[in-house]
Amino acid sequence: MSKKKGLSFEEKRARMMEIFFETKDVFQLKDIEKIAPKEKGITSMSVKEILQSLVDDGMVDTDRIGTSNYFWAFPSKALHARKRKLEELESQFAESSQKKEALQKNIQKSKIGREDTAERSALMEELAALRQKKEQLKAEIDKYRECDPDVVEEMRQTNKVAKEAANRWTDNIFSIKSWAKRKFGFEESRIDKGFGIPEDLDYID
């Protein structure tokens, strides 16, 4: 004989709800752990997990009184919960249907004037040719950009700033060399060699 197939998670949940609906009573966890295996075929090891899942879904109510937790569920509440869920799903369906209808209208509207005609094909080819021509002209402009008076002036100003900075650093180096010679009596060639200063270092004209 083949081994009997165990209950699925959802089947266990349904059978545990039967305990509450059939008895209309309030239970502690230990009570359900005794009843569920005996009357509903739910293994005692899974009772706590199944019960907690029903509490998390709002299908079973729970409250702590003193040091004990009590659990209960009544058919009327389950019916109201299912009705609310149904109303929620119907509302979502109606909203999705409206969005779908609006999107379909927008698609149809966007197709107007874009019919695949010979005139449209010719215009698209002309547009592609113009875009290509634009890129070619842009490349030509970039090629002669160095001759642009504004660009030349910008380069001139940049060079001026760089020249002034270079001469300022050169002046600083000469000042430090002069100070080192006076302070420590170093020879200039020794200072140049020690700090990697070129012998022909000079101001930029």
N, C-alpha and C positions, 0 to 999 in steps of 0.2 A: 504494500500500500504506500502511496505517496504521502510525504509529510504534509500536515495541514499548514496552509499558508497563514502567517500572522496578520494581525490587523494593521492597516495603514494608519498613519498619523491622523488623517481626517476622520477615519472610521472610529478611532479611539475618542476623538473630540466629540463626535456625534453621540456616541454611547454614553460618555460622561455627562453630556447635557441631558440625556434621558433620565439619569439618576435624579437630577434636580427637578425636572419637569414632572416626573411620575410621582415623586414623593412630596414636592412642594415644601421641602424641609430645609433647615439650616444645618450645615455640617462643619466639623473641624477636619483638618487634613487627615488625621489618623482614622476618622470614620470612613472617609472616601477610600483610603488605602485598604480598608477591610472590605467595603462593598464592591468597589470596581472590579477586582479580580474575580470575586465570587459570582457576581450577578451579570457583569458585562464583558468578562473575558479580557480585561485590561490588566496587563502585568503590573504588579505593585511597584516595580522599579521605575515605571514611566508615569505613574499617577501624578506625581508632583509637577513634572514638566508639562504634561497635558493640561493640568489645572491652571498652571501659571500662564500658559498660552491663551486660555479662555479668559482669564482675568485681564491680560494685556489687550485683548481684542474687545473688552467691554461686555462680553457675553455672560460673565459670572461676576457678581459683586463680592467684595470682601471687606471685612472690618475687624479691627483689633479690639477685643473687650478683655480688659485685664491683661493677662499674660498669654491669651489664646487668640488665634486668628479664626474667624468664622467665614464660611462661604455659602452663597445662595444664588439662585437664579430662578426667575418666574417666567412662564410662557408669555405673559403680556409684554414684559420688557423686551424679550427676544423678538416678538412680533413688531413692536414699535421700532426696534433697531433695524430690522430688515426693511421696514417701510421707509425709514430715513435713508438707508443705503440705496434703496431703489430710486427714491426721489433724487438723491445726489447723482446717481448714474444717469438717470433720465435727463437731468439738467446739463450734465457734462456732454451727453450725446447731442442734445439740442444745440448747445454752444458750438460743438465740433461741426455739426451739420451746417450751421450758419456760416462758420469760417470757410468750410469747404465750398459752399455756394458762392460766397464773396470772391474766393480765389478763382473759381471757374469763370465768374463774370469778368474779373480782371484779365484773365488769360485770353478770353474771347475779345475783350476790348483792345488788348495789346496787339492782337493779330491784325486789327484793322489797319490797312495801309501797308501791311507787310506781306501781302499775298505774293506768291512766287510768280511774278509776271516778267515778260521780256524787258519792260521798262525798268522794273526794280533791279533786275540783274545788271542792266547797263549802268544804272546809277551806282550800284555797289562796286562795279569794276572801276568806274570813274573816281569814286571815293578812295579806293585802294591805291589808284595811280597818283592821286593828289597827296595822299599820305606819304607815299614813297618819295615823291618830288620834294615834299616838305623836309624829309629826313636828309635828302641830298643837299638841299640849300642850307640846312643847319650845319652839315658837315663842312660846306664851303665857308660859311661864316666863321666857324671855329678855326678853320685853317688860316684865315687872315686876321684873326683876333689880335695877334701881336702888333698889328699896324693900327689898331684902334687908338686914337689919341688919349682916351680916358685910361685905357690899359697901360699905355706907355707912361703916362703921368703917374699912375699908381705904382708902376715898377720903379720909376725914378725916386718917388718918395720912400719906397721900401728900401732901396739901395742907400739913400741918404741916412736913414735911421740906422741901418746896419753898419755903415761907415763910421758914424758918430759913436756907436756902441763899441766897435772894434778899437777905435782910437782911445776911447775912455779906458778900456781894459789895458791897452798898451801903456798908457800913462800910469795906471795903477802898478803895473809890473815894474816899470822903471823906478817908481817911487819906492817900492819894496826892495828892489835891488840896491838902491842908493842907501836905504836905511840899514840893510844887512851889511853893506861894506863898512859903514860908519860904526855900527854897533859891535860887529864881530871881527872886522878886519878881513873879511873874505875877499878873495880875488873875484873879479867879475866873471871870468871864464869858469871858475869853480861853481859859482851860483848858477850859471847857465846850464852847466852839465848836471848839477844836482837836481834841478827842477825841470829839466828838459826844455829849456828856453832856447829857441833858435838864435844863432849868433847874429843873423841879419834882421832880427826883429826891429821893426820901425813903424812909424805912423803911416797911415794910408792917405795919400794926397787926394 
